[in-house]
């Protein structure tokens, strides 16, 4: 094609220019970071070891018909025990699956109940509102499971995937926190990835900490995140104190940990967590949370089974087979029969 090589050369120059800008802004804070005095506290694994319950959730969209999306949500909790002799032992497991129906139409959501109505209002900012609403319903089910377990188990760590930022419409996470205090449980939120800037750098906090070349295990508080604690339409104020922790001497990554109970005893929290971060599969990350993720993501593996259920029942609800087939979606909610997919396919084949 005429001029194609010139265009590619131009793009190459533009990429180089933009990489240079990125480099400049990454270098700007380096001097300040060298002066940055982070109060990293070291710790060692505890002698006594508490059990740990890991909670996570996942979802799979199934159908998009008349601005309504149908999804299936699965949340699960895995109760683990660790000992030096036996390693990690699975004590108990719980899973719950629920369907979720959401709509970008306000009147439809309001008719489905107060929680759905508030959820629609609070997620209006999202470019893919249907995904955000289902994601928040997943969080709600996780909070409900945390509350249930906080009241039935004692002297365990309850580790939730993500931050301890409760949904404003329900207040369930606050109830879970109270139940944990009453039953001597430790409530935590563990983020797989964090993109905050609590250390006042262009780099993310994880990048700043990764450059410390810190040996051993340690943690540092992130007071700017904890003190922010602002509420919004969707979320209430954060429940926990925020830390970043390196939970294994050979770990490459620092993880954000929100501590929701025993806030005055961070040494106790991290010395307990260290026992659960020794797996070579995820060195420095809480192994039961890895298994909890694997446990709930199976909802996506059953996608075709749920699709068959819809196709079998469609006629009963005055939905033609053709309508039902064209309304089926991928896991994240985009229609399988969308015209842009056809265009993409044509583009790949030409």
TILOVO-79951 format. One record per residue (C-alpha): residue number from 1; x negated, y, z negated; residue in three letters. Coordinates in nm, 3 decimals. Layout:
+-----+---------+---------+---------+------+
| seq |       u |       v |       w | type |
+-----+---------+---------+---------+------+
| NUM |       X |       Y |       Z |  ALA |
...
+-----+---------+---------+---------+------+
This chain:
+-----+---------+---------+---------+------+
| seq |       u |       v |       w | type |
+-----+---------+---------+---------+------+
|   1 |   0.000 |   0.000 |   0.000 |  UNK |
|   2 |  -0.131 |   0.347 |   0.094 |  UNK |
|   3 |  -0.283 |   0.531 |  -0.200 |  UNK |
|   4 |  -0.243 |   0.238 |  -0.442 |  UNK |
|   5 |  -0.612 |   0.225 |  -0.534 |  UNK |
|   6 |  -0.615 |   0.601 |  -0.589 |  UNK |
|   7 |  -0.315 |   0.573 |  -0.821 |  UNK |
|   8 |  -0.479 |   0.292 |  -1.018 |  UNK |
|   9 |  -0.795 |   0.498 |  -1.052 |  UNK |
|  10 |  -0.589 |   0.793 |  -1.176 |  UNK |
|  11 |  -0.416 |   0.577 |  -1.438 |  UNK |
|  12 |  -0.753 |   0.445 |  -1.549 |  UNK |
|  13 |  -0.875 |   0.802 |  -1.606 |  UNK |
|  14 |  -0.556 |   0.890 |  -1.797 |  UNK |
|  15 |  -0.593 |   0.583 |  -2.019 |  UNK |
|  16 |  -0.955 |   0.679 |  -2.092 |  UNK |
|  17 |  -0.849 |   1.036 |  -2.175 |  UNK |
|  18 |  -0.580 |   0.919 |  -2.416 |  UNK |
|  19 |  -0.812 |   0.668 |  -2.583 |  UNK |
|  20 |  -1.048 |   0.958 |  -2.639 |  UNK |
|  21 |  -0.772 |   1.154 |  -2.814 |  UNK |
|  22 |  -0.694 |   0.854 |  -3.033 |  UNK |
|  23 |  -1.063 |   0.823 |  -3.119 |  UNK |
|  24 |  -1.082 |   1.192 |  -3.213 |  UNK |
|  25 |  -0.793 |   1.174 |  -3.456 |  UNK |
|  26 |  -0.924 |   0.850 |  -3.606 |  UNK |
|  27 |  -1.263 |   1.012 |  -3.669 |  UNK |
|  28 |  -1.129 |   1.333 |  -3.821 |  UNK |
|  29 |  -1.044 |   1.188 |  -4.162 |  UNK |
|  30 |  -1.355 |   0.969 |  -4.196 |  UNK |
|  31 |  -1.547 |   1.225 |  -4.403 |  UNK |
|  32 |  -1.254 |   1.264 |  -4.640 |  UNK |
|  33 |  -1.210 |   0.888 |  -4.661 |  UNK |
|  34 |  -1.575 |   0.850 |  -4.766 |  UNK |
|  35 |  -1.502 |   1.092 |  -5.051 |  UNK |
|  36 |  -1.175 |   0.920 |  -5.135 |  UNK |
|  37 |  -1.198 |   0.764 |  -5.478 |  UNK |
|  38 |  -0.943 |   0.486 |  -5.492 |  UNK |
|  39 |  -0.883 |   0.339 |  -5.833 |  UNK |
|  40 |  -0.906 |  -0.029 |  -5.738 |  UNK |
|  41 |  -0.856 |  -0.255 |  -6.035 |  UNK |
|  42 |  -0.993 |  -0.606 |  -6.026 |  UNK |
|  43 |  -0.821 |  -0.911 |  -6.171 |  UNK |
|  44 |  -0.859 |  -1.286 |  -6.203 |  UNK |
|  45 |  -0.603 |  -1.567 |  -6.169 |  UNK |
|  46 |  -0.405 |  -1.626 |  -6.487 |  UNK |
|  47 |  -0.443 |  -1.932 |  -6.707 |  UNK |
|  48 |  -0.069 |  -2.000 |  -6.730 |  UNK |
|  49 |   0.113 |  -2.016 |  -6.398 |  UNK |
|  50 |   0.474 |  -1.913 |  -6.343 |  UNK |
|  51 |   0.693 |  -2.076 |  -6.077 |  UNK |
|  52 |   0.768 |  -1.862 |  -5.773 |  UNK |
|  53 |   1.091 |  -1.831 |  -5.574 |  UNK |
|  54 |   1.049 |  -1.688 |  -5.223 |  UNK |
|  55 |   1.347 |  -1.528 |  -5.043 |  UNK |
|  56 |   1.368 |  -1.444 |  -4.672 |  UNK |
|  57 |   1.627 |  -1.419 |  -4.395 |  UNK |
|  58 |   1.671 |  -1.422 |  -4.020 |  UNK |
|  59 |   1.945 |  -1.382 |  -3.761 |  UNK |
|  60 |   2.039 |  -1.473 |  -3.407 |  UNK |
|  61 |   2.281 |  -1.281 |  -3.185 |  UNK |
|  62 |   2.525 |  -1.491 |  -2.985 |  UNK |
|  63 |   2.783 |  -1.275 |  -2.808 |  UNK |
|  64 |   2.843 |  -0.919 |  -2.688 |  UNK |
|  65 |   3.202 |  -0.860 |  -2.577 |  UNK |
|  66 |   3.388 |  -0.527 |  -2.564 |  UNK |
|  67 |   3.124 |  -0.344 |  -2.771 |  UNK |
|  68 |   3.139 |  -0.611 |  -3.040 |  UNK |
|  69 |   2.843 |  -0.831 |  -3.127 |  UNK |
|  70 |   2.864 |  -1.169 |  -3.296 |  UNK |
|  71 |   2.557 |  -1.303 |  -3.478 |  UNK |
|  72 |   2.463 |  -1.576 |  -3.724 |  UNK |
|  73 |   2.255 |  -1.490 |  -4.030 |  UNK |
|  74 |   2.058 |  -1.741 |  -4.236 |  UNK |
|  75 |   1.898 |  -1.660 |  -4.571 |  UNK |
|  76 |   1.701 |  -1.901 |  -4.783 |  UNK |
|  77 |   1.514 |  -1.936 |  -5.110 |  UNK |
|  78 |   1.235 |  -2.183 |  -5.182 |  UNK |
|  79 |   1.135 |  -2.252 |  -5.543 |  UNK |
|  80 |   0.768 |  -2.351 |  -5.568 |  UNK |
|  81 |   0.545 |  -2.464 |  -5.851 |  UNK |
|  82 |   0.166 |  -2.452 |  -5.840 |  UNK |
|  83 |  -0.088 |  -2.650 |  -6.040 |  UNK |
|  84 |  -0.460 |  -2.703 |  -5.990 |  UNK |
|  85 |  -0.408 |  -3.080 |  -5.978 |  UNK |
|  86 |  -0.108 |  -3.105 |  -5.743 |  UNK |
|  87 |  -0.128 |  -2.779 |  -5.549 |  UNK |
|  88 |   0.200 |  -2.641 |  -5.415 |  UNK |
|  89 |   0.515 |  -2.837 |  -5.500 |  UNK |
|  90 |   0.862 |  -2.755 |  -5.366 |  UNK |
|  91 |   1.103 |  -2.774 |  -5.661 |  UNK |
|  92 |   1.428 |  -2.656 |  -5.503 |  UNK |
|  93 |   1.569 |  -2.497 |  -5.187 |  UNK |
|  94 |   1.883 |  -2.301 |  -5.109 |  UNK |
|  95 |   2.012 |  -2.186 |  -4.770 |  UNK |
|  96 |   2.322 |  -1.990 |  -4.672 |  UNK |
|  97 |   2.449 |  -1.917 |  -4.322 |  UNK |
|  98 |   2.710 |  -1.656 |  -4.237 |  UNK |
|  99 |   2.845 |  -1.508 |  -3.918 |  UNK |
| 100 |   2.828 |  -1.132 |  -3.875 |  UNK |
| 101 |   3.056 |  -0.930 |  -3.648 |  UNK |
| 102 |   2.958 |  -0.569 |  -3.582 |  UNK |
| 103 |   3.067 |  -0.301 |  -3.340 |  UNK |
| 104 |   2.935 |   0.034 |  -3.225 |  UNK |
| 105 |   3.297 |   0.157 |  -3.243 |  UNK |
| 106 |   3.364 |   0.337 |  -3.571 |  UNK |
| 107 |   3.732 |   0.245 |  -3.595 |  UNK |
| 108 |   3.657 |  -0.126 |  -3.548 |  UNK |
| 109 |   3.397 |  -0.126 |  -3.824 |  UNK |
| 110 |   3.622 |   0.064 |  -4.065 |  UNK |
| 111 |   3.899 |  -0.192 |  -4.014 |  UNK |
| 112 |   3.656 |  -0.471 |  -4.113 |  UNK |
| 113 |   3.612 |  -0.325 |  -4.461 |  UNK |
| 114 |   3.448 |  -0.053 |  -4.666 |  UNK |
| 115 |   3.097 |  -0.199 |  -4.646 |  UNK |
| 116 |   3.112 |  -0.226 |  -4.267 |  UNK |
| 117 |   3.247 |   0.128 |  -4.238 |  UNK |
| 118 |   2.964 |   0.269 |  -4.452 |  UNK |
| 119 |   2.712 |   0.062 |  -4.262 |  UNK |
| 120 |   2.828 |   0.205 |  -3.930 |  UNK |
| 121 |   2.797 |   0.559 |  -4.062 |  UNK |
| 122 |   2.453 |   0.500 |  -4.215 |  UNK |
| 123 |   2.303 |   0.338 |  -3.904 |  UNK |
| 124 |   2.420 |   0.597 |  -3.654 |  UNK |
| 125 |   2.059 |   0.710 |  -3.607 |  UNK |
| 126 |   1.951 |   0.377 |  -3.456 |  UNK |
| 127 |   1.905 |   0.349 |  -3.080 |  UNK |
| 128 |   2.019 |  -0.016 |  -3.101 |  UNK |
| 129 |   2.278 |   0.024 |  -3.373 |  UNK |
| 130 |   2.415 |  -0.328 |  -3.344 |  UNK |
| 131 |   2.074 |  -0.473 |  -3.428 |  UNK |
| 132 |   2.023 |  -0.241 |  -3.723 |  UNK |
| 133 |   2.367 |  -0.326 |  -3.866 |  UNK |
| 134 |   2.305 |  -0.701 |  -3.846 |  UNK |
| 135 |   1.958 |  -0.653 |  -3.992 |  UNK |
| 136 |   2.108 |  -0.468 |  -4.289 |  UNK |
| 137 |   2.373 |  -0.737 |  -4.337 |  UNK |
| 138 |   2.084 |  -0.984 |  -4.350 |  UNK |
| 139 |   1.924 |  -0.771 |  -4.622 |  UNK |
| 140 |   2.254 |  -0.766 |  -4.809 |  UNK |
| 141 |   2.269 |  -1.147 |  -4.812 |  UNK |
| 142 |   1.909 |  -1.160 |  -4.934 |  UNK |
| 143 |   1.995 |  -0.920 |  -5.218 |  UNK |
| 144 |   2.297 |  -1.133 |  -5.310 |  UNK |
| 145 |   2.076 |  -1.442 |  -5.324 |  UNK |
| 146 |   1.821 |  -1.259 |  -5.540 |  UNK |
| 147 |   2.098 |  -1.156 |  -5.781 |  UNK |
| 148 |   2.232 |  -1.512 |  -5.797 |  UNK |
| 149 |   1.888 |  -1.662 |  -5.868 |  UNK |
| 150 |   1.790 |  -1.388 |  -6.114 |  UNK |
| 151 |   2.086 |  -1.493 |  -6.327 |  UNK |
| 152 |   2.030 |  -1.869 |  -6.310 |  UNK |
| 153 |   1.650 |  -1.897 |  -6.333 |  UNK |
| 154 |   1.419 |  -1.776 |  -6.607 |  UNK |
| 155 |   1.046 |  -1.704 |  -6.638 |  UNK |
| 156 |   0.987 |  -1.719 |  -6.262 |  UNK |
| 157 |   0.860 |  -1.478 |  -5.999 |  UNK |
| 158 |   1.126 |  -1.380 |  -5.746 |  UNK |
| 159 |   0.945 |  -1.258 |  -5.436 |  UNK |
| 160 |   1.156 |  -1.100 |  -5.163 |  UNK |
| 161 |   1.037 |  -1.032 |  -4.811 |  UNK |
| 162 |   1.016 |  -0.656 |  -4.754 |  UNK |
| 163 |   1.037 |  -0.354 |  -4.982 |  UNK |
| 164 |   1.253 |  -0.315 |  -5.292 |  UNK |
| 165 |   1.471 |  -0.050 |  -5.131 |  UNK |
| 166 |   1.834 |  -0.133 |  -5.215 |  UNK |
| 167 |   2.125 |  -0.080 |  -4.981 |  UNK |
| 168 |   2.329 |   0.215 |  -5.103 |  UNK |
| 169 |   2.667 |   0.061 |  -5.023 |  UNK |
| 170 |   2.640 |  -0.228 |  -5.270 |  UNK |
| 171 |   2.401 |  -0.171 |  -5.566 |  UNK |
| 172 |   2.338 |  -0.548 |  -5.573 |  UNK |
| 173 |   1.960 |  -0.523 |  -5.591 |  UNK |
| 174 |   1.988 |  -0.308 |  -5.904 |  UNK |
| 175 |   2.197 |  -0.586 |  -6.059 |  UNK |
| 176 |   1.929 |  -0.839 |  -5.960 |  UNK |
| 177 |   1.665 |  -0.620 |  -6.125 |  UNK |
| 178 |   1.868 |  -0.605 |  -6.448 |  UNK |
| 179 |   1.921 |  -0.983 |  -6.447 |  UNK |
| 180 |   1.547 |  -1.038 |  -6.394 |  UNK |
| 181 |   1.468 |  -0.826 |  -6.699 |  UNK |
| 182 |   1.720 |  -1.019 |  -6.909 |  UNK |
| 183 |   1.578 |  -1.358 |  -6.801 |  UNK |
| 184 |   1.206 |  -1.270 |  -6.811 |  UNK |
| 185 |   1.169 |  -1.292 |  -6.434 |  UNK |
| 186 |   0.931 |  -1.082 |  -6.227 |  UNK |
| 187 |   1.098 |  -0.917 |  -5.924 |  UNK |
| 188 |   0.876 |  -0.830 |  -5.627 |  UNK |
| 189 |   0.906 |  -0.707 |  -5.270 |  UNK |
| 190 |   0.626 |  -0.815 |  -5.035 |  UNK |
| 191 |   0.576 |  -0.644 |  -4.699 |  UNK |
| 192 |   0.414 |  -0.839 |  -4.416 |  UNK |
| 193 |   0.300 |  -0.511 |  -4.260 |  UNK |
| 194 |   0.300 |  -0.152 |  -4.379 |  UNK |
| 195 |   0.255 |   0.169 |  -4.181 |  UNK |
| 196 |   0.259 |   0.422 |  -4.467 |  UNK |
| 197 |   0.010 |   0.707 |  -4.522 |  UNK |
| 198 |  -0.005 |   0.735 |  -4.901 |  UNK |
| 199 |  -0.379 |   0.807 |  -4.891 |  UNK |
| 200 |  -0.334 |   1.119 |  -4.676 |  UNK |
| 201 |  -0.516 |   0.986 |  -4.373 |  UNK |
| 202 |  -0.433 |   0.962 |  -4.002 |  UNK |
| 203 |  -0.508 |   0.596 |  -4.052 |  UNK |
| 204 |  -0.245 |   0.379 |  -4.213 |  UNK |
| 205 |  -0.302 |   0.275 |  -4.572 |  UNK |
| 206 |  -0.384 |  -0.078 |  -4.457 |  UNK |
| 207 |  -0.654 |   0.058 |  -4.224 |  UNK |
| 208 |  -0.804 |   0.274 |  -4.500 |  UNK |
| 209 |  -0.816 |  -0.018 |  -4.743 |  UNK |
| 210 |  -0.952 |  -0.252 |  -4.477 |  UNK |
| 211 |  -1.259 |  -0.029 |  -4.443 |  UNK |
| 212 |  -1.345 |  -0.046 |  -4.813 |  UNK |
| 213 |  -1.543 |  -0.369 |  -4.772 |  UNK |
| 214 |  -1.409 |  -0.457 |  -5.116 |  UNK |
| 215 |  -1.532 |  -0.788 |  -5.257 |  UNK |
| 216 |  -1.313 |  -1.004 |  -5.478 |  UNK |
| 217 |  -0.947 |  -0.949 |  -5.568 |  UNK |
| 218 |  -0.802 |  -0.611 |  -5.653 |  UNK |
| 219 |  -0.507 |  -0.374 |  -5.636 |  UNK |
| 220 |  -0.448 |  -0.002 |  -5.620 |  UNK |
| 221 |  -0.133 |   0.200 |  -5.673 |  UNK |
| 222 |   0.030 |   0.410 |  -5.401 |  UNK |
| 223 |   0.180 |   0.690 |  -5.612 |  UNK |
| 224 |   0.287 |   0.903 |  -5.316 |  UNK |
| 225 |   0.516 |   0.622 |  -5.199 |  UNK |
| 226 |   0.649 |   0.546 |  -5.547 |  UNK |
| 227 |   0.713 |   0.911 |  -5.632 |  UNK |
| 228 |   0.889 |   0.976 |  -5.298 |  UNK |
| 229 |   1.178 |   0.749 |  -5.401 |  UNK |
| 230 |   1.427 |   0.947 |  -5.195 |  UNK |
| 231 |   1.770 |   0.810 |  -5.115 |  UNK |
| 232 |   1.933 |   0.827 |  -4.773 |  UNK |
| 233 |   2.266 |   0.741 |  -4.614 |  UNK |
| 234 |   2.152 |   0.379 |  -4.581 |  UNK |
| 235 |   1.920 |   0.321 |  -4.876 |  UNK |
| 236 |   1.919 |   0.412 |  -5.240 |  UNK |
| 237 |   1.602 |   0.511 |  -5.424 |  UNK |
| 238 |   1.325 |   0.251 |  -5.440 |  UNK |
| 239 |   1.337 |   0.027 |  -5.744 |  UNK |
| 240 |   0.973 |  -0.066 |  -5.770 |  UNK |
| 241 |   0.630 |   0.082 |  -5.823 |  UNK |
| 242 |   0.427 |   0.043 |  -5.505 |  UNK |
| 243 |   0.082 |  -0.116 |  -5.488 |  UNK |
| 244 |  -0.153 |  -0.249 |  -5.224 |  UNK |
| 245 |  -0.325 |  -0.571 |  -5.323 |  UNK |
| 246 |  -0.597 |  -0.801 |  -5.196 |  UNK |
| 247 |  -0.486 |  -1.134 |  -5.337 |  UNK |
| 248 |  -0.775 |  -1.360 |  -5.238 |  UNK |
| 249 |  -1.152 |  -1.288 |  -5.236 |  UNK |
| 250 |  -1.179 |  -1.386 |  -4.868 |  UNK |
| 251 |  -0.856 |  -1.220 |  -4.751 |  UNK |
| 252 |  -0.889 |  -0.977 |  -4.461 |  UNK |
| 253 |  -0.567 |  -0.790 |  -4.532 |  UNK |
| 254 |  -0.421 |  -0.583 |  -4.815 |  UNK |
| 255 |  -0.047 |  -0.626 |  -4.866 |  UNK |
| 256 |   0.206 |  -0.378 |  -4.996 |  UNK |
| 257 |   0.371 |  -0.515 |  -5.312 |  UNK |
| 258 |   0.670 |  -0.344 |  -5.474 |  UNK |
| 259 |   0.685 |  -0.436 |  -5.844 |  UNK |
| 260 |   1.043 |  -0.413 |  -5.970 |  UNK |
| 261 |   1.005 |  -0.542 |  -6.327 |  UNK |
| 262 |   0.725 |  -0.558 |  -6.588 |  UNK |
| 263 |   0.603 |  -0.235 |  -6.424 |  UNK |
| 264 |   0.376 |  -0.166 |  -6.719 |  UNK |
| 265 |   0.188 |  -0.494 |  -6.660 |  UNK |
| 266 |   0.051 |  -0.493 |  -6.302 |  UNK |
| 267 |  -0.249 |  -0.706 |  -6.409 |  UNK |
| 268 |  -0.010 |  -0.979 |  -6.515 |  UNK |
| 269 |   0.180 |  -0.961 |  -6.185 |  UNK |
| 270 |  -0.123 |  -0.989 |  -5.957 |  UNK |
| 271 |  -0.304 |  -1.250 |  -6.166 |  UNK |
| 272 |   0.006 |  -1.468 |  -6.123 |  UNK |
| 273 |   0.042 |  -1.401 |  -5.751 |  UNK |
| 274 |  -0.320 |  -1.500 |  -5.685 |  UNK |
| 275 |  -0.233 |  -1.867 |  -5.739 |  UNK |
| 276 |   0.013 |  -1.859 |  -5.451 |  UNK |
| 277 |  -0.226 |  -1.697 |  -5.199 |  UNK |
| 278 |  -0.480 |  -1.976 |  -5.155 |  UNK |
| 279 |  -0.341 |  -2.155 |  -4.851 |  UNK |
| 280 |  -0.572 |  -2.153 |  -4.549 |  UNK |
| 281 |  -0.261 |  -2.101 |  -4.335 |  UNK |
| 282 |  -0.217 |  -1.748 |  -4.473 |  UNK |
| 283 |  -0.513 |  -1.665 |  -4.695 |  UNK |
| 284 |  -0.424 |  -1.370 |  -4.919 |  UNK |
| 285 |  -0.051 |  -1.390 |  -4.841 |  UNK |
| 286 |   0.208 |  -1.562 |  -5.058 |  UNK |
| 287 |   0.234 |  -1.914 |  -4.919 |  UNK |
| 288 |   0.596 |  -1.977 |  -5.035 |  UNK |
| 289 |   0.703 |  -1.668 |  -4.836 |  UNK |
| 290 |   0.546 |  -1.820 |  -4.526 |  UNK |
| 291 |   0.747 |  -2.138 |  -4.585 |  UNK |
| 292 |   1.062 |  -1.936 |  -4.656 |  UNK |
| 293 |   1.020 |  -1.762 |  -4.321 |  UNK |
| 294 |   0.987 |  -2.097 |  -4.145 |  UNK |
| 295 |   1.291 |  -2.219 |  -4.336 |  UNK |
| 296 |   1.525 |  -1.942 |  -4.220 |  UNK |
| 297 |   1.399 |  -1.883 |  -3.865 |  UNK |
| 298 |   1.554 |  -2.217 |  -3.770 |  UNK |
| 299 |   1.875 |  -2.020 |  -3.712 |  UNK |
| 300 |   1.714 |  -1.913 |  -3.385 |  UNK |
| 301 |   1.633 |  -2.270 |  -3.290 |  UNK |
| 302 |   2.005 |  -2.358 |  -3.303 |  UNK |
| 303 |   2.103 |  -2.078 |  -3.067 |  UNK |
| 304 |   2.222 |  -2.310 |  -2.788 |  UNK |
| 305 |   2.434 |  -2.512 |  -3.032 |  UNK |
| 306 |   2.620 |  -2.198 |  -3.144 |  UNK |
| 307 |   2.666 |  -2.095 |  -2.779 |  UNK |
| 308 |   2.833 |  -2.428 |  -2.705 |  UNK |
| 309 |   3.071 |  -2.367 |  -2.997 |  UNK |
| 310 |   3.172 |  -2.031 |  -2.847 |  UNK |
| 311 |   3.229 |  -2.176 |  -2.501 |  UNK |
| 312 |   3.437 |  -2.460 |  -2.644 |  UNK |
| 313 |   3.661 |  -2.221 |  -2.841 |  UNK |
| 314 |   3.683 |  -1.929 |  -2.595 |  UNK |
| 315 |   4.001 |  -2.041 |  -2.417 |  UNK |
| 316 |   4.183 |  -2.072 |  -2.749 |  UNK |
| 317 |   4.133 |  -1.697 |  -2.802 |  UNK |
| 318 |   4.227 |  -1.585 |  -2.448 |  UNK |
| 319 |   3.866 |  -1.543 |  -2.337 |  UNK |
| 320 |   3.802 |  -1.697 |  -1.999 |  UNK |
| 321 |   3.503 |  -1.924 |  -1.956 |  UNK |
| 322 |   3.347 |  -1.676 |  -1.713 |  UNK |
| 323 |   3.392 |  -1.390 |  -1.962 |  UNK |
| 324 |   3.239 |  -1.595 |  -2.240 |  UNK |
| 325 |   2.940 |  -1.700 |  -2.029 |  UNK |
| 326 |   2.869 |  -1.344 |  -1.916 |  UNK |
| 327 |   2.896 |  -1.220 |  -2.278 |  UNK |
| 328 |   2.635 |  -1.461 |  -2.419 |  UNK |
| 329 |   2.325 |  -1.287 |  -2.548 |  UNK |
| 330 |   1.962 |  -1.347 |  -2.618 |  UNK |
| 331 |   1.853 |  -1.379 |  -2.980 |  UNK |
| 332 |   1.800 |  -1.002 |  -3.023 |  UNK |
| 333 |   2.137 |  -0.910 |  -2.870 |  UNK |
| 334 |   2.075 |  -0.823 |  -2.505 |  UNK |
| 335 |   2.314 |  -0.988 |  -2.260 |  UNK |
| 336 |   2.180 |  -1.283 |  -2.067 |  UNK |
| 337 |   2.373 |  -1.175 |  -1.760 |  UNK |
| 338 |   2.268 |  -0.809 |  -1.771 |  UNK |
| 339 |   2.194 |  -0.670 |  -1.423 |  UNK |
| 340 |   1.851 |  -0.540 |  -1.525 |  UNK |
| 341 |   1.749 |  -0.902 |  -1.590 |  UNK |
| 342 |   1.844 |  -0.987 |  -1.233 |  UNK |
| 343 |   1.635 |  -0.694 |  -1.107 |  UNK |
| 344 |   1.340 |  -0.802 |  -1.322 |  UNK |
| 345 |   1.366 |  -1.154 |  -1.182 |  UNK |
| 346 |   1.374 |  -1.023 |  -0.825 |  UNK |
| 347 |   1.072 |  -0.801 |  -0.898 |  UNK |
| 348 |   0.875 |  -1.097 |  -1.030 |  UNK |
| 349 |   0.955 |  -1.310 |  -0.727 |  UNK |
| 350 |   0.877 |  -1.049 |  -0.460 |  UNK |
+-----+---------+---------+---------+------+
